[in-house]
Amino acid sequence: MRRGIRTLLLTFLLMFVFASVSVCAAQEDAGGQTVYDDAGLLTQGERDDLTEQIASFTDVSGWNVFAVTTSDTGGKSTMAFADDFFDEHSPDQEDGGAVVIDMDNRQIYISTCGIAISYLTDERIDRILDDAYGDISDGDYKAC
């Protein structure tokens, strides 16, 4: 009887380890890139710094976060572009958001999803954006 329980526990332990490894591999494949500088506003060093900052935040929060620059929203509003971007790049994760610098419409937008909506209220987003517009005016896109 004891041997049967040990075998059962060992089987469950091995299944858990293999499932964890599979999930981690899938997350690496799906969630590798977090900075998309399609408008070419950032240096390689700035992209690397942002990638590290986002990775640290993601480790703590569990959220998917993206920093995006674009010069072509494909005719969409900045809000629609940001919301669609998050949905397309985070299909299996509802918590998080995307910060978009949109050079096409000359706007900055923060799209939130899931639990991030509770943390990043409209008032907080407005304060963040007020500060961000100062950085953009100075051409400091990374700080934005």
Secondary structure by P-SEA (a helix, b strand, c coil): caaaaaaaaaaaaaaaaaaaaaaaaaaaaacccccccccccccaaaaaaaaaaaaaaaaaccbbbbbbbbcccccccaaaaaaaaaaaaccccccbbbbbbcccccbbbbbbcccccccccaaaaaaaaaaaaaaaaacccccc
